[in-house]
Amino acid sequence: MEHVKQTIRRLLQETLTIAQKLPVARRQQYIRRSLENIQDYCATYEKNFIVREITINCNQYELGGSQYHFATLFRGPNEDASVAICITEQGSLLHRNDSPWKVYCNAGDVNPVQPALAVKSTR
């Protein structure tokens, strides 16, 4: 079933690439529809692709934004899911996959927290 995982990764990447080019008003709808299509694809292989859609504040999930700005977070069933897509009300588009947030479109309402870089010893 490795081909299913590879296809899901490819479809997610395509979704993000297309969504960042869409007008802000259409991004969320496009992401939602694409994730539903991925769910349908997985169902043909009797695999689950669970997506939760929740409204969050932009100061949650290490987004680095204001508590007064909101976003829609698409994630798996676990609260601490490492894979997620985030679309803010102002239009920022971010994705993470077992890594820090990758910004696909920045509307200036978030500043994702990046992990500290390891400092090499000069000894």
C-alpha positions as YAML, in Angstrom:
chain: A
units: angstrom
residues:
- id: 1
  name: MET
  ca: [0.00, 0.00, 0.00]
- id: 2
  name: GLU
  ca: [3.01, 2.29, -0.32]
- id: 3
  name: HIS
  ca: [1.59, 3.51, -3.63]
- id: 4
  name: VAL
  ca: [-1.50, 4.79, -1.76]
- id: 5
  name: LYS
  ca: [0.71, 6.84, 0.60]
- id: 6
  name: GLN
  ca: [2.70, 8.21, -2.31]
- id: 7
  name: THR
  ca: [-0.47, 9.14, -4.16]
- id: 8
  name: ILE
  ca: [-1.86, 10.88, -1.08]
- id: 9
  name: ARG
  ca: [1.37, 12.90, -0.71]
- id: 10
  name: ARG
  ca: [1.24, 13.86, -4.38]
- id: 11
  name: LEU
  ca: [-2.44, 14.85, -4.19]
- id: 12
  name: LEU
  ca: [-1.83, 16.96, -1.08]
- id: 13
  name: GLN
  ca: [1.10, 18.71, -2.75]
- id: 14
  name: GLU
  ca: [-0.97, 19.39, -5.87]
- id: 15
  name: THR
  ca: [-3.82, 20.70, -3.71]
- id: 16
  name: LEU
  ca: [-1.53, 23.14, -1.88]
- id: 17
  name: THR
  ca: [0.14, 24.30, -5.09]
- id: 18
  name: ILE
  ca: [-3.20, 25.05, -6.74]
- id: 19
  name: ALA
  ca: [-4.82, 26.53, -3.63]
- id: 20
  name: GLN
  ca: [-2.07, 29.13, -3.16]
- id: 21
  name: LYS
  ca: [-2.89, 30.53, -6.61]
- id: 22
  name: LEU
  ca: [-6.63, 30.81, -5.97]
- id: 23
  name: PRO
  ca: [-8.38, 33.91, -4.67]
- id: 24
  name: VAL
  ca: [-8.60, 33.93, -0.87]
- id: 25
  name: ALA
  ca: [-12.37, 33.43, -0.98]
- id: 26
  name: ARG
  ca: [-11.99, 30.13, -2.85]
- id: 27
  name: ARG
  ca: [-9.04, 28.57, -1.00]
- id: 28
  name: GLN
  ca: [-10.91, 26.99, 1.89]
- id: 29
  name: GLN
  ca: [-13.61, 25.54, -0.37]
- id: 30
  name: TYR
  ca: [-10.98, 24.11, -2.72]
- id: 31
  name: ILE
  ca: [-9.00, 22.52, 0.13]
- id: 32
  name: ARG
  ca: [-12.16, 21.02, 1.61]
- id: 33
  name: ARG
  ca: [-13.22, 19.54, -1.74]
- id: 34
  name: SER
  ca: [-9.72, 18.17, -2.42]
- id: 35
  name: LEU
  ca: [-9.55, 16.47, 0.98]
- id: 36
  name: GLU
  ca: [-12.96, 14.90, 0.32]
- id: 37
  name: ASN
  ca: [-11.60, 13.57, -3.00]
- id: 38
  name: ILE
  ca: [-8.59, 12.09, -1.17]
- id: 39
  name: GLN
  ca: [-10.98, 10.43, 1.29]
- id: 40
  name: ASP
  ca: [-12.88, 8.90, -1.65]
- id: 41
  name: TYR
  ca: [-9.62, 7.70, -3.20]
- id: 42
  name: CYS
  ca: [-8.58, 6.04, 0.07]
- id: 43
  name: ALA
  ca: [-11.98, 4.37, 0.43]
- id: 44
  name: THR
  ca: [-11.41, 2.55, -2.86]
- id: 45
  name: TYR
  ca: [-8.46, 0.84, -1.14]
- id: 46
  name: GLU
  ca: [-10.43, 0.33, 2.09]
- id: 47
  name: LYS
  ca: [-8.16, 2.83, 3.87]
- id: 48
  name: ASN
  ca: [-9.30, 5.63, 6.14]
- id: 49
  name: PHE
  ca: [-8.28, 9.22, 5.57]
- id: 50
  name: ILE
  ca: [-9.88, 11.07, 8.44]
- id: 51
  name: VAL
  ca: [-10.10, 14.84, 8.31]
- id: 52
  name: ARG
  ca: [-11.27, 17.07, 11.12]
- id: 53
  name: GLU
  ca: [-12.08, 20.68, 10.31]
- id: 54
  name: ILE
  ca: [-11.88, 23.06, 13.24]
- id: 55
  name: THR
  ca: [-11.80, 26.82, 13.73]
- id: 56
  name: ILE
  ca: [-8.81, 28.03, 15.71]
- id: 57
  name: ASN
  ca: [-7.18, 31.28, 16.76]
- id: 58
  name: CYS
  ca: [-4.02, 32.20, 14.86]
- id: 59
  name: ASN
  ca: [-2.04, 32.14, 18.12]
- id: 60
  name: GLN
  ca: [-2.56, 28.37, 18.45]
- id: 61
  name: TYR
  ca: [-0.61, 25.45, 16.97]
- id: 62
  name: GLU
  ca: [2.60, 27.49, 16.73]
- id: 63
  name: LEU
  ca: [1.16, 29.73, 14.00]
- id: 64
  name: GLY
  ca: [2.54, 32.84, 15.66]
- id: 65
  name: GLY
  ca: [-0.50, 35.00, 14.95]
- id: 66
  name: SER
  ca: [-3.00, 36.96, 17.00]
- id: 67
  name: GLN
  ca: [-5.69, 35.52, 19.21]
- id: 68
  name: TYR
  ca: [-8.06, 37.91, 17.44]
- id: 69
  name: HIS
  ca: [-7.54, 36.37, 14.00]
- id: 70
  name: PHE
  ca: [-9.09, 33.05, 13.07]
- id: 71
  name: ALA
  ca: [-8.19, 30.16, 10.82]
- id: 72
  name: THR
  ca: [-9.56, 26.83, 9.69]
- id: 73
  name: LEU
  ca: [-7.39, 23.85, 10.54]
- id: 74
  name: PHE
  ca: [-7.74, 20.59, 8.65]
- id: 75
  name: ARG
  ca: [-6.05, 17.76, 10.53]
- id: 76
  name: GLY
  ca: [-6.30, 14.10, 11.33]
- id: 77
  name: PRO
  ca: [-8.32, 12.70, 14.22]
- id: 78
  name: ASN
  ca: [-5.72, 13.43, 16.92]
- id: 79
  name: GLU
  ca: [-5.48, 16.81, 18.62]
- id: 80
  name: ASP
  ca: [-1.70, 16.81, 18.13]
- id: 81
  name: ALA
  ca: [-1.75, 15.56, 14.54]
- id: 82
  name: SER
  ca: [1.59, 16.17, 12.86]
- id: 83
  name: VAL
  ca: [-0.02, 16.58, 9.44]
- id: 84
  name: ALA
  ca: [-2.27, 19.58, 8.99]
- id: 85
  name: ILE
  ca: [-3.35, 22.29, 6.58]
- id: 86
  name: CYS
  ca: [-4.26, 25.73, 7.87]
- id: 87
  name: ILE
  ca: [-6.05, 28.55, 6.07]
- id: 88
  name: THR
  ca: [-6.45, 31.86, 7.86]
- id: 89
  name: GLU
  ca: [-9.34, 34.27, 7.39]
- id: 90
  name: GLN
  ca: [-6.95, 36.72, 5.76]
- id: 91
  name: GLY
  ca: [-5.70, 34.09, 3.32]
- id: 92
  name: SER
  ca: [-2.48, 32.62, 4.66]
- id: 93
  name: LEU
  ca: [-2.04, 28.98, 3.64]
- id: 94
  name: LEU
  ca: [0.23, 26.66, 5.62]
- id: 95
  name: HIS
  ca: [0.98, 22.94, 5.74]
- id: 96
  name: ARG
  ca: [2.98, 20.71, 8.03]
- id: 97
  name: ASN
  ca: [3.91, 17.07, 7.74]
- id: 98
  name: ASP
  ca: [5.98, 15.88, 10.71]
- id: 99
  name: SER
  ca: [7.87, 19.16, 10.37]
- id: 100
  name: PRO
  ca: [7.45, 22.87, 11.08]
- id: 101
  name: TRP
  ca: [4.80, 24.79, 9.17]
- id: 102
  name: LYS
  ca: [5.60, 25.48, 5.54]
- id: 103
  name: VAL
  ca: [4.01, 28.73, 4.36]
- id: 104
  name: TYR
  ca: [2.49, 28.51, 0.90]
- id: 105
  name: CYS
  ca: [0.88, 31.93, 1.03]
- id: 106
  name: ASN
  ca: [1.48, 34.59, 3.68]
- id: 107
  name: ALA
  ca: [-1.16, 37.27, 4.22]
- id: 108
  name: GLY
  ca: [0.84, 38.77, 7.09]
- id: 109
  name: ASP
  ca: [-1.41, 37.42, 9.86]
- id: 110
  name: VAL
  ca: [0.85, 34.56, 10.99]
- id: 111
  name: ASN
  ca: [4.53, 34.05, 11.73]
- id: 112
  name: PRO
  ca: [5.01, 30.33, 12.37]
- id: 113
  name: VAL
  ca: [7.30, 29.38, 15.20]
- id: 114
  name: GLN
  ca: [10.44, 27.79, 13.79]
- id: 115
  name: PRO
  ca: [12.52, 25.39, 15.88]
- id: 116
  name: ALA
  ca: [15.80, 26.77, 17.16]
- id: 117
  name: LEU
  ca: [18.72, 25.89, 14.94]
- id: 118
  name: ALA
  ca: [21.29, 23.60, 16.47]
- id: 119
  name: VAL
  ca: [24.45, 25.50, 17.29]
- id: 120
  name: LYS
  ca: [27.65, 23.71, 16.29]
- id: 121
  name: SER
  ca: [30.49, 23.74, 18.71]
- id: 122
  name: THR
  ca: [33.65, 25.39, 17.41]
- id: 123
  name: ARG
  ca: [35.97, 23.40, 19.68]
...
